């Protein structure tokens, strides 16, 4: 599941948590800082999950897009890519 985040200010920071469907077990977490140029997050997910964004500093936490692909194994952090074209 690729997701896109971009912040208007280099002062924005947030965490992205992937939780089990019951909202109890933390499957993956990622902290983003200084992502005004945008960043893509990629996760492999299976079944139902909760995605939670938490503001750390700056403006509100934000998620610009979520893109789904074919089903795969359990949730795990793959990578971030700040090489985003505008």
C-alpha positions, 0 to 999 in steps of 0.5 A: 500500500503506497501512500503519499504525504507532503507538508507545506512547511519543513516544521511539520512532523508526524507519525504513521501507525499501522494497527491490527483490525482490532486497533490493539497490535502495532504492526508498523510505525514510521515518523516523518519529519521535514517532508515538505517536498513530499514522501511516499510510504510503502507497506505490505498489508494483509487483511483489515488494518487501521492507519492512524496519523499523529501530529508531532509538530507543526501543522495537522498530520496529513495524508495526501493519497493511498494507493492499493495493490494486490494482497500480500503478506502481513504489514511491514515497513518497506521504505520511504522515498522523498524523491517526489516529482511535482 
